[in-house]
């Protein structure tokens, strides 16, 4: 029973630490979204057989992942504060 209580306390501590860094997470989210929007046109403009297209795809996937994760963290903290 105490292990479950310790686990819950650890999760609460992790959630609290994440939500304390809300401004930094917002910064990561903003940079990821801006970079994603800058990279999306390269998917249309470049030739699909070029190495630039591969780099653009990797950049879009990476910045999209950062945007989703940081946006999810922001949403979680906002829901937790309510």
Secondary structure, DSSP 8 states (H G I E B T S, - for coil): -HHHHHHHHHHHHHHHHHHHTHHHHHHHHHHHHHHHHHHHHHHHHS-TTSHHHHHHHHHHHHHHHHHHHHHHHHHHHHHHH-
